[in-house]
Amino acid sequence: MVEIPVQKKSSLAWLWLLLGLLIVGLLLWWVFADNDDAERAAVAPAQVAASGVDPAPVTAPGVGTQVTAGSIAAILANPAVHVGRDDFAAEVQVPEVPTDRGFWVENEGARMFALIIDVPIDAVKDINSGQRLRVTNGMLRDKSSLGEIPGRPLEPETLRILENQPIFLIVDEDDIEILSQPAT
């Protein structure tokens, strides 16, 4: 009888299967990728341009840029475009502080009401008339969001002011830097 050596042939089929699955996964990821930023960037400038407001200082939400200083007038010119944004950043002057949590911010003659989020922290920011502030991560809201403001309930005077504003700023104390004190 003749001895015939039998050797198991190694197969690379598993490698081709793995490579195929990887390619299919990448194709699915590419097709179903979240393109919200690109969609918002395409829609927001059209909305701003239709409003007649110069779109230069304002960019689409989520794109990573912030509302720039001097744009309070643009925000007030068309508040509906800006409501819901959480990226307001500017250096502003404080002309008046009518309530414990509310104060007016002003830049280049345009004024907007700002509300400080009142949550327990170690050191409370003392906002006074005449100060210059740097505000970051400000949230632009309208009166439909009054029930969603964190912190203790608002005083009647603060509520009255907010209800009469087309848009207002909500900012956490940690996102306010006092740049200068009022001149004495």
PyRosetta script that sets phi, psi and omega in degrees:
from pyrosetta import init, pose_from_sequence

init()
pose = pose_from_sequence("MVEIPVQKKSSLAWLWLLLGLLIVGLLLWWVFADNDDAERAAVAPAQVAASGVDPAPVTAPGVGTQVTAGSIAAILANPAVHVGRDDFAAEVQVPEVPTDRGFWVENEGARMFALIIDVPIDAVKDINSGQRLRVTNGMLRDKSSLGEIPGRPLEPETLRILENQPIFLIVDEDDIEILSQPAT")
pose.set_psi(1, 147.1)
pose.set_omega(1, -175.8)
pose.set_phi(2, -100.3)
pose.set_psi(2, 134.7)
pose.set_omega(2, 179.8)
pose.set_phi(3, -90.0)
pose.set_psi(3, 123.2)
pose.set_omega(3, 178.7)
pose.set_phi(4, -109.2)
pose.set_psi(4, 117.9)
pose.set_omega(4, 179.5)
pose.set_phi(5, -72.1)
pose.set_psi(5, 131.7)
pose.set_omega(5, 178.7)
pose.set_phi(6, -112.0)
pose.set_psi(6, 122.8)
pose.set_omega(6, 179.1)
pose.set_phi(7, -122.1)
pose.set_psi(7, 137.8)
pose.set_omega(7, 178.2)
pose.set_phi(8, -74.9)
pose.set_psi(8, 128.4)
pose.set_omega(8, -179.1)
pose.set_phi(9, -82.4)
pose.set_psi(9, 129.5)
pose.set_omega(9, 178.4)
pose.set_phi(10, -78.6)
pose.set_psi(10, 141.5)
pose.set_omega(10, -176.3)
pose.set_phi(11, -117.4)
pose.set_psi(11, 139.7)
pose.set_omega(11, 177.2)
pose.set_phi(12, -104.1)
pose.set_psi(12, 17.9)
pose.set_omega(12, -179.0)
pose.set_phi(13, -61.3)
pose.set_psi(13, -36.4)
pose.set_omega(13, -179.6)
pose.set_phi(14, -63.6)
pose.set_psi(14, -34.2)
pose.set_omega(14, 179.2)
pose.set_phi(15, -67.8)
pose.set_psi(15, -42.1)
pose.set_omega(15, 178.9)
pose.set_phi(16, -67.0)
pose.set_psi(16, -37.0)
pose.set_omega(16, 177.8)
pose.set_phi(17, -65.3)
pose.set_psi(17, -43.1)
pose.set_omega(17, 178.1)
pose.set_phi(18, -63.7)
pose.set_psi(18, -43.3)
pose.set_omega(18, 178.3)
pose.set_phi(19, -63.7)
pose.set_psi(19, -40.7)
pose.set_omega(19, 178.1)
pose.set_phi(20, -62.9)
pose.set_psi(20, -43.7)
pose.set_omega(20, 178.6)
pose.set_phi(21, -64.1)
pose.set_psi(21, -38.4)
pose.set_omega(21, 177.9)
pose.set_phi(22, -63.4)
pose.set_psi(22, -42.9)
pose.set_omega(22, 179.2)
pose.set_phi(23, -65.4)
pose.set_psi(23, -43.1)
pose.set_omega(23, 178.1)
pose.set_phi(24, -62.9)
pose.set_psi(24, -41.4)
pose.set_omega(24, 178.3)
pose.set_phi(25, -62.6)
pose.set_psi(25, -43.1)
pose.set_omega(25, 178.0)
pose.set_phi(26, -64.8)
pose.set_psi(26, -39.8)
pose.set_omega(26, 177.5)
pose.set_phi(27, -63.3)
pose.set_psi(27, -43.5)
pose.set_omega(27, 178.1)
pose.set_phi(28, -63.9)
pose.set_psi(28, -41.9)
pose.set_omega(28, 178.3)
pose.set_phi(29, -61.4)
pose.set_psi(29, -43.2)
pose.set_omega(29, -178.9)
pose.set_phi(30, -65.0)
pose.set_psi(30, -42.4)
pose.set_omega(30, -177.9)
pose.set_phi(31, -69.6)
pose.set_psi(31, -42.3)
pose.set_omega(31, -174.5)
pose.set_phi(32, -101.4)
pose.set_psi(32, 15.4)
pose.set_omega(32, -179.6)
pose.set_phi(33, -61.0)
pose.set_psi(33, 150.4)
pose.set_omega(33, -179.7)
pose.set_phi(34, -79.3)
pose.set_psi(34, 107.5)
pose.set_omega(34, -178.5)
pose.set_phi(35, -104.5)
pose.set_psi(35, 31.0)
pose.set_omega(35, -177.6)
pose.set_phi(36, -59.2)
pose.set_psi(36, -41.4)
pose.set_omega(36, -178.8)
pose.set_phi(37, -60.6)
pose.set_psi(37, -45.1)
pose.set_omega(37, -179.8)
pose.set_phi(38, -66.1)
pose.set_psi(38, -39.3)
pose.set_omega(38, 179.1)
pose.set_phi(39, -65.9)
pose.set_psi(39, -43.3)
pose.set_omega(39, 178.9)
pose.set_phi(40, -65.5)
pose.set_psi(40, -38.6)
pose.set_omega(40, 179.2)
pose.set_phi(41, -64.6)
pose.set_psi(41, -32.4)
pose.set_omega(41, 179.8)
pose.set_phi(42, -77.3)
pose.set_psi(42, -34.0)
pose.set_omega(42, -175.7)
pose.set_phi(43, -82.8)
pose.set_psi(43, -45.2)
pose.set_omega(43, -173.2)
pose.set_phi(44, -59.9)
pose.set_psi(44, -45.5)
pose.set_omega(44, 179.2)
pose.set_phi(45, -61.9)
pose.set_psi(45, -34.0)
pose.set_omega(45, 178.2)
pose.set_phi(46, -65.2)
pose.set_psi(46, -40.5)
pose.set_omega(46, 178.8)
pose.set_phi(47, -65.7)
pose.set_psi(47, -42.5)
pose.set_omega(47, -179.1)
pose.set_phi(48, -67.0)
pose.set_psi(48, -42.1)
pose.set_omega(48, -179.8)
pose.set_phi(49, -64.1)
pose.set_psi(49, -38.4)
pose.set_omega(49, 179.3)
pose.set_phi(50, -66.5)
pose.set_psi(50, -24.9)
pose.set_omega(50, -178.4)
pose.set_phi(51, -78.5)
pose.set_psi(51, -14.1)
pose.set_omega(51, -178.8)
pose.set_phi(52, 85.5)
pose.set_psi(52, 6.4)
pose.set_omega(52, -180.0)
pose.set_phi(53, -93.5)
pose.set_psi(53, 140.0)
pose.set_omega(53, 178.0)
pose.set_phi(54, -62.1)
pose.set_psi(54, 117.6)
pose.set_omega(54, -175.9)
pose.set_phi(55, -78.1)
pose.set_psi(55, -2.2)
pose.set_omega(55, -174.0)
pose.set_phi(56, -58.3)
pose.set_psi(56, -47.2)
pose.set_omega(56, -176.8)
pose.set_phi(57, -83.1)
pose.set_psi(57, -4.8)
pose.set_omega(57, -173.9)
pose.set_phi(58, -117.1)
pose.set_psi(58, 132.9)
pose.set_omega(58, 177.3)
pose.set_phi(59, -122.3)
pose.set_psi(59, 169.3)
pose.set_omega(59, -175.9)
pose.set_phi(60, -67.2)
pose.set_psi(60, 145.1)
pose.set_omega(60, 176.7)
pose.set_phi(61, -61.0)
pose.set_psi(61, 143.4)
pose.set_omega(61, 175.1)
pose.set_phi(62, 85.0)
pose.set_psi(62, -7.5)
pose.set_omega(62, -177.6)
pose.set_phi(63, -78.6)
pose.set_psi(63, -17.0)
pose.set_omega(63, 175.4)
pose.set_phi(64, 107.8)
pose.set_psi(64, -6.8)
pose.set_omega(64, 176.5)
pose.set_phi(65, -101.7)
pose.set_psi(65, 161.5)
pose.set_omega(65, -175.0)
pose.set_phi(66, -112.8)
pose.set_psi(66, 160.8)
pose.set_omega(66, 173.0)
pose.set_phi(67, -64.1)
pose.set_psi(67, 131.2)
pose.set_omega(67, -173.3)
pose.set_phi(68, -93.9)
pose.set_psi(68, 163.5)
pose.set_omega(68, 177.4)
pose.set_phi(69, -58.4)
pose.set_psi(69, 144.1)
pose.set_omega(69, -179.3)
pose.set_phi(70, 89.9)
pose.set_psi(70, -2.1)
pose.set_omega(70, -176.8)
pose.set_phi(71, -97.2)
pose.set_psi(71, 6.2)
pose.set_omega(71, 177.4)
pose.set_phi(72, -59.4)
pose.set_psi(72, -39.8)
pose.set_omega(72, 177.8)
pose.set_phi(73, -61.9)
pose.set_psi(73, -40.9)
pose.set_omega(73, 178.5)
pose.set_phi(74, -65.8)
pose.set_psi(74, -38.5)
pose.set_omega(74, 178.5)
pose.set_phi(75, -64.6)
pose.set_psi(75, -45.2)
pose.set_omega(75, -178.7)
pose.set_phi(76, -70.2)
pose.set_psi(76, -26.4)
pose.set_omega(76, 179.8)
pose.set_phi(77, -68.6)
pose.set_psi(77, -31.2)
pose.set_omega(77, 178.8)
pose.set_phi(78, -147.3)
pose.set_psi(78, 75.5)
pose.set_omega(78, -174.2)
pose.set_phi(79, -61.9)
pose.set_psi(79, -32.9)
pose.set_omega(79, -176.0)
pose.set_phi(80, -59.8)
pose.set_psi(80, -30.9)
pose.set_omega(80, 179.8)
pose.set_phi(81, -70.2)
pose.set_psi(81, -28.1)
pose.set_omega(81, -172.2)
pose.set_phi(82, -101.9)
pose.set_psi(82, -15.9)
pose.set_omega(82, -178.6)
pose.set_phi(83, -59.8)
pose.set_psi(83, 131.6)
pose.set_omega(83, 179.3)
pose.set_phi(84, 101.0)
pose.set_psi(84, -11.0)
pose.set_omega(84, 179.1)
pose.set_phi(85, -71.8)
pose.set_psi(85, 145.0)
pose.set_omega(85, 180.0)
pose.set_phi(86, -121.8)
pose.set_psi(86, 28.3)
pose.set_omega(86, -173.9)
pose.set_phi(87, -130.3)
pose.set_psi(87, 27.2)
pose.set_omega(87, 178.8)
pose.set_phi(88, -68.3)
pose.set_psi(88, 131.3)
pose.set_omega(88, 176.2)
pose.set_phi(89, -146.7)
pose.set_psi(89, 127.1)
pose.set_omega(89, 180.0)
pose.set_phi(90, -166.2)
pose.set_psi(90, 160.2)
pose.set_omega(90, 168.6)
pose.set_phi(91, -96.9)
pose.set_psi(91, 126.3)
pose.set_omega(91, -173.5)
pose.set_phi(92, -133.3)
pose.set_psi(92, 160.5)
pose.set_omega(92, 174.3)
pose.set_phi(93, -100.5)
pose.set_psi(93, 148.0)
pose.set_omega(93, 176.4)
pose.set_phi(94, -105.8)
pose.set_psi(94, 101.9)
pose.set_omega(94, -179.3)
pose.set_phi(95, -81.7)
pose.set_psi(95, -25.9)
pose.set_omega(95, -174.6)
pose.set_phi(96, -157.1)
pose.set_psi(96, 144.7)
pose.set_omega(96, 177.0)
pose.set_phi(97, -126.4)
pose.set_psi(97, 89.6)
pose.set_omega(97, -174.5)
pose.set_phi(98, -79.5)
pose.set_psi(98, -22.4)
pose.set_omega(98, -178.1)
pose.set_phi(99, -137.7)
pose.set_psi(99, 173.0)
pose.set_omega(99, -179.6)
pose.set_phi(100, -60.5)
pose.set_psi(100, -40.9)
pose.set_omega(100, -176.8)
pose.set_phi(101, -104.7)
pose.set_psi(101, -11.5)
pose.set_omega(101, -175.1)
pose.set_phi(102, -113.4)
pose.set_psi(102, 142.9)
pose.set_omega(102, 177.7)
pose.set_phi(103, -151.5)
pose.set_psi(103, 157.2)
pose.set_omega(103, 178.3)
pose.set_phi(104, -91.8)
pose.set_psi(104, 139.0)
pose.set_omega(104, 172.9)
pose.set_phi(105, -115.0)
pose.set_psi(105, 145.1)
pose.set_omega(105, -175.1)
pose.set_phi(106, -137.5)
pose.set_psi(106, 142.0)
pose.set_omega(106, 175.2)
pose.set_phi(107, -149.8)
pose.set_psi(107, 123.7)
pose.set_omega(107, 179.6)
pose.set_phi(108, 52.0)
pose.set_psi(108, 41.2)
pose.set_omega(108, 175.7)
pose.set_phi(109, 86.4)
pose.set_psi(109, -10.2)
pose.set_omega(109, 179.1)
pose.set_phi(110, -96.0)
pose.set_psi(110, 136.5)
pose.set_omega(110, -176.6)
pose.set_phi(111, -118.7)
pose.set_psi(111, 138.9)
pose.set_omega(111, 176.7)
pose.set_phi(112, -139.1)
pose.set_psi(112, 144.7)
pose.set_omega(112, 179.5)
pose.set_phi(113, -81.0)
pose.set_psi(113, 138.1)
pose.set_omega(113, 179.5)
pose.set_phi(114, -122.2)
pose.set_psi(114, 144.2)
pose.set_omega(114, -179.6)
pose.set_phi(115, -124.5)
pose.set_psi(115, 130.5)
pose.set_omega(115, -179.6)
pose.set_phi(116, -89.7)
pose.set_psi(116, 136.7)
pose.set_omega(116, 176.4)
pose.set_phi(117, -73.8)
pose.set_psi(117, 124.5)
pose.set_omega(117, -175.8)
pose.set_phi(118, -100.8)
pose.set_psi(118, 91.1)
pose.set_omega(118, 174.5)
pose.set_phi(119, -123.4)
pose.set_psi(119, 151.1)
pose.set_omega(119, -177.5)
pose.set_phi(120, -60.8)
pose.set_psi(120, 122.7)
pose.set_omega(120, 173.1)
pose.set_phi(121, -136.5)
pose.set_psi(121, 169.2)
pose.set_omega(121, -176.9)
pose.set_phi(122, -68.1)
pose.set_psi(122, -46.1)
pose.set_omega(122, -177.0)
pose.set_phi(123, -123.8)
pose.set_psi(123, 122.5)
pose.set_omega(123, -179.5)
pose.set_phi(124, -83.6)
pose.set_psi(124, 136.4)
pose.set_omega(124, 176.5)
pose.set_phi(125, -72.5)
pose.set_psi(125, 131.7)
pose.set_omega(125, 178.2)
pose.set_phi(126, -101.4)
pose.set_psi(126, 95.5)
pose.set_omega(126, -178.6)
pose.set_phi(127, -89.3)
pose.set_psi(127, 126.4)
pose.set_omega(127, -178.3)
pose.set_phi(128, -131.0)
pose.set_psi(128, 156.6)
pose.set_omega(128, 175.9)
pose.set_phi(129, -58.4)
pose.set_psi(129, 140.4)
pose.set_omega(129, 177.8)
pose.set_phi(130, 92.1)
pose.set_psi(130, -10.0)
pose.set_omega(130, 179.9)
pose.set_phi(131, -76.8)
pose.set_psi(131, 155.5)
pose.set_omega(131, 170.9)
pose.set_phi(132, -110.0)
pose.set_psi(132, 130.6)
pose.set_omega(132, -175.5)
pose.set_phi(133, -122.5)
pose.set_psi(133, 152.9)
pose.set_omega(133, 166.9)
pose.set_phi(134, -110.7)
pose.set_psi(134, 116.6)
pose.set_omega(134, -179.2)
pose.set_phi(135, -106.8)
pose.set_psi(135, 132.2)
pose.set_omega(135, 174.8)
pose.set_phi(136, -129.4)
pose.set_psi(136, 157.8)
pose.set_omega(136, 177.3)
pose.set_phi(137, 55.6)
pose.set_psi(137, 31.9)
pose.set_omega(137, 178.2)
pose.set_phi(138, -72.0)
pose.set_psi(138, 146.9)
pose.set_omega(138, -179.3)
pose.set_phi(139, -108.7)
pose.set_psi(139, 125.8)
pose.set_omega(139, 178.9)
pose.set_phi(140, -94.2)
pose.set_psi(140, 121.3)
pose.set_omega(140, -175.7)
pose.set_phi(141, -134.3)
pose.set_psi(141, 166.7)
pose.set_omega(141, 173.3)
pose.set_phi(142, -121.6)
pose.set_psi(142, -178.1)
pose.set_omega(142, -172.8)
pose.set_phi(143, -65.3)
pose.set_psi(143, -15.2)
pose.set_omega(143, 177.8)
pose.set_phi(144, -67.7)
pose.set_psi(144, -16.4)
pose.set_omega(144, -179.0)
pose.set_phi(145, -102.6)
pose.set_psi(145, 14.2)
pose.set_omega(145, -177.9)
pose.set_phi(146, -60.2)
pose.set_psi(146, -33.8)
pose.set_omega(146, -179.7)
pose.set_phi(147, -75.7)
pose.set_psi(147, -8.3)
pose.set_omega(147, -176.0)
pose.set_phi(148, -104.4)
pose.set_psi(148, 6.9)
pose.set_omega(148, -176.9)
pose.set_phi(149, -77.2)
pose.set_psi(149, 123.7)
pose.set_omega(149, -179.1)
pose.set_phi(150, -70.5)
pose.set_psi(150, 161.0)
pose.set_omega(150, 178.3)
pose.set_phi(151, 102.6)
pose.set_psi(151, -172.4)
pose.set_omega(151, -178.4)
pose.set_phi(152, -69.7)
pose.set_psi(152, 161.7)
pose.set_omega(152, -178.9)
pose.set_phi(153, -58.3)
pose.set_psi(153, 147.8)
pose.set_omega(153, -178.6)
pose.set_phi(154, -76.2)
pose.set_psi(154, 147.7)
pose.set_omega(154, 176.3)
pose.set_phi(155, -70.2)
pose.set_psi(155, 154.3)
pose.set_omega(155, 179.4)
pose.set_phi(156, -56.2)
pose.set_psi(156, -40.1)
pose.set_omega(156, -179.7)
pose.set_phi(157, -64.9)
pose.set_psi(157, -41.2)
pose.set_omega(157, 178.3)
pose.set_phi(158, -64.3)
pose.set_psi(158, -44.0)
pose.set_omega(158, 177.9)
pose.set_phi(159, -60.6)
pose.set_psi(159, -41.7)
pose.set_omega(159, -179.1)
pose.set_phi(160, -61.3)
pose.set_psi(160, -44.2)
pose.set_omega(160, 179.9)
pose.set_phi(161, -64.7)
pose.set_psi(161, -46.7)
pose.set_omega(161, -178.0)
pose.set_phi(162, -62.3)
pose.set_psi(162, -39.1)
pose.set_omega(162, -178.8)
pose.set_phi(163, -65.5)
pose.set_psi(163, -21.9)
pose.set_omega(163, -179.6)
pose.set_phi(164, -95.4)
pose.set_psi(164, 6.7)
pose.set_omega(164, -178.7)
pose.set_phi(165, -105.2)
pose.set_psi(165, 136.0)
pose.set_omega(165, 176.2)
pose.set_phi(166, -70.9)
pose.set_psi(166, -26.7)
pose.set_omega(166, 178.1)
pose.set_phi(167, -157.4)
pose.set_psi(167, 147.6)
pose.set_omega(167, 177.0)
pose.set_phi(168, -144.6)
pose.set_psi(168, 167.6)
pose.set_omega(168, -175.9)
pose.set_phi(169, -106.7)
pose.set_psi(169, 133.1)
pose.set_omega(169, 172.6)
pose.set_phi(170, -115.2)
pose.set_psi(170, 129.8)
pose.set_omega(170, -176.4)
pose.set_phi(171, -140.7)
pose.set_psi(171, 139.8)
pose.set_omega(171, 176.8)
pose.set_phi(172, -77.7)
pose.set_psi(172, 146.7)
pose.set_omega(172, -179.6)
pose.set_phi(173, -57.6)
pose.set_psi(173, -33.4)
pose.set_omega(173, 179.8)
pose.set_phi(174, -67.9)
pose.set_psi(174, -18.6)
pose.set_omega(174, -177.9)
pose.set_phi(175, -99.6)
pose.set_psi(175, 17.6)
pose.set_omega(175, 176.6)
pose.set_phi(176, -119.4)
pose.set_psi(176, 125.6)
pose.set_omega(176, 175.5)
pose.set_phi(177, -116.7)
pose.set_psi(177, 123.9)
pose.set_omega(177, 178.2)
pose.set_phi(178, -81.4)
pose.set_psi(178, 116.1)
pose.set_omega(178, -177.2)
pose.set_phi(179, -88.9)
pose.set_psi(179, -37.0)
pose.set_omega(179, 179.0)
pose.set_phi(180, -151.8)
pose.set_psi(180, 151.0)
pose.set_omega(180, 179.1)
pose.set_phi(181, -90.8)
pose.set_psi(181, 161.3)
pose.set_omega(181, 178.3)
pose.set_phi(182, -63.0)
pose.set_psi(182, 147.1)
pose.set_omega(182, 176.6)
pose.set_phi(183, -69.1)
pose.set_psi(183, 136.4)
pose.set_omega(183, -179.1)
pose.set_phi(184, -107.1)
pose.dump_pdb("model.pdb")
